[in-house]
Amino acid sequence: MYLLQVSNTAVAHDPDSSFWYLPIAIQLIFAIIFVAGMMGVTHWLGPKRNTADKLETFTSGIKSHGDARQPMAIKYFLVAILFVLFDVEVIFFYPYAVNFKELGWSGFGAVLMFIAFFLCGFIYIIKKGALKWED
């Protein structure tokens, strides 16, 4: 009943009013309560047996060898660059695919320029041999 009275006031009709942030605040409060509640329930109901295996550092099942501070191969970084290139390509193609009629020939030219930049990075990675896994 109170919300109906508030919605009829001038504050509710003003688009710059903080009244319109109320649903976001309520959702944020519920999300925080839900996360805290789930963490509390799992802590309360979860197993509490600390064995030597559980207290050991997690190493993904592979015995570690060498020093963690030794230089990493450049192929790792080249593959990471390749992933970023493909990821960014997909992100920027989606808005063009949705709005290609409205963008016209100038939008098509911009997409061709983007593809050209993308191909330059892809050719660089291929020439550096990032996709060859002989080692």
C-alpha positions as CSV (number, residue, x, y, z in Angstrom):
1,M,0.0,0.0,0.0
2,Y,2.9,2.4,0.8
3,L,4.5,1.8,-2.5
4,L,1.3,2.7,-4.3
5,Q,1.2,6.0,-2.4
6,V,4.9,6.7,-3.2
7,S,4.4,5.9,-6.9
8,N,1.7,8.5,-7.2
9,T,4.0,11.3,-5.9
10,A,6.1,13.6,-8.1
11,V,9.3,11.8,-7.0
12,A,8.2,8.5,-8.7
13,H,7.6,10.3,-12.0
14,D,11.0,12.1,-12.1
15,P,13.3,9.9,-14.2
16,D,16.4,11.2,-12.4
17,S,15.1,10.3,-9.0
18,S,16.9,7.7,-6.9
19,F,13.5,6.0,-6.5
20,W,14.2,4.0,-9.7
21,Y,17.4,2.5,-8.1
22,L,15.3,0.8,-5.4
23,P,14.9,-2.5,-7.3
24,I,18.6,-2.7,-8.0
25,A,19.3,-2.1,-4.3
26,I,16.8,-4.8,-3.3
27,Q,18.4,-7.3,-5.7
28,L,21.9,-6.4,-4.5
29,I,20.8,-6.9,-0.8
30,F,19.2,-10.3,-1.7
31,A,22.3,-11.4,-3.6
32,I,24.6,-10.5,-0.7
33,I,22.3,-12.3,1.8
34,F,22.1,-15.4,-0.5
35,V,25.9,-15.6,-1.0
36,A,26.6,-15.1,2.7
37,G,23.9,-17.7,3.6
38,M,25.2,-20.3,1.2
39,M,28.7,-19.8,2.5
40,G,27.5,-20.1,6.1
41,V,25.5,-23.3,5.2
42,T,28.4,-25.0,3.5
43,H,30.7,-24.1,6.3
44,W,28.2,-25.4,8.9
45,L,27.3,-28.6,7.0
46,G,30.6,-29.3,5.3
47,P,33.1,-31.9,6.4
48,K,35.7,-30.8,8.9
49,R,38.3,-33.5,8.8
50,N,41.8,-32.0,8.1
51,T,44.0,-34.7,6.8
52,A,47.5,-34.4,5.5
53,D,46.3,-34.7,1.9
54,K,43.8,-31.9,2.4
55,L,46.4,-29.6,4.0
56,E,48.9,-30.2,1.2
57,T,49.3,-27.6,-1.6
58,F,47.2,-28.4,-4.6
59,T,49.4,-29.2,-7.6
60,S,46.8,-30.7,-10.0
61,G,48.1,-34.2,-9.6
62,I,51.4,-33.6,-11.3
63,K,54.6,-33.7,-9.4
64,S,56.2,-30.3,-9.5
65,H,59.8,-30.0,-10.8
66,G,62.1,-27.0,-11.2
67,D,61.7,-23.5,-9.9
68,A,58.5,-21.6,-10.3
69,R,60.4,-18.4,-11.2
70,Q,62.1,-19.8,-14.3
71,P,61.3,-18.0,-17.6
72,M,58.2,-19.2,-19.5
73,A,58.2,-20.1,-23.2
74,I,57.0,-17.4,-25.6
75,K,54.6,-19.9,-27.1
76,Y,52.4,-19.6,-24.0
77,F,52.1,-15.8,-24.5
78,L,51.5,-16.2,-28.3
79,V,48.6,-18.6,-27.7
80,A,47.2,-16.2,-25.1
81,I,47.4,-13.4,-27.7
82,L,45.6,-15.7,-30.2
83,F,42.8,-16.4,-27.7
84,V,42.4,-12.7,-27.1
85,L,42.2,-12.0,-30.8
86,F,39.5,-14.6,-31.4
87,D,37.6,-13.5,-28.3
88,V,37.6,-9.8,-29.3
89,E,36.7,-10.7,-32.9
90,V,33.5,-12.5,-31.7
91,I,32.6,-9.7,-29.4
92,F,32.8,-7.0,-32.1
93,F,31.1,-9.0,-34.8
94,Y,27.9,-9.5,-32.8
95,P,26.8,-5.8,-32.8
96,Y,27.6,-5.6,-36.5
97,A,25.5,-8.7,-37.2
98,V,22.6,-7.3,-35.4
99,N,22.7,-3.8,-37.0
100,F,24.3,-4.5,-40.4
101,K,21.4,-2.9,-42.3
102,E,21.5,0.4,-40.4
103,L,25.3,0.7,-40.6
104,G,25.4,0.6,-44.4
105,W,28.6,0.7,-46.4
106,S,30.5,2.7,-43.8
107,G,29.8,0.0,-41.3
108,F,30.9,-2.6,-43.8
109,G,34.1,-0.7,-44.4
110,A,34.8,-0.5,-40.6
111,V,34.2,-4.3,-40.3
112,L,36.6,-4.9,-43.2
113,M,39.2,-2.7,-41.5
114,F,38.7,-4.7,-38.3
115,I,39.1,-8.0,-40.1
116,A,42.3,-6.7,-41.7
117,F,43.8,-5.8,-38.2
118,F,42.7,-9.1,-36.9
119,L,44.3,-10.9,-39.8
120,C,47.6,-9.0,-39.2
121,G,47.7,-10.3,-35.7
122,F,46.8,-13.8,-36.8
123,I,49.5,-13.9,-39.5
124,Y,52.1,-12.6,-36.9
125,I,51.2,-15.5,-34.6
126,I,51.4,-18.0,-37.4
127,K,54.8,-16.7,-38.5
128,K,56.1,-16.9,-34.9
129,G,55.1,-20.6,-34.9
130,A,52.7,-20.4,-32.0
131,L,50.5,-23.1,-33.5
132,K,53.4,-25.6,-33.9
133,W,53.6,-27.9,-30.9
134,E,56.8,-29.9,-31.5
135,D,58.3,-29.1,-28.1
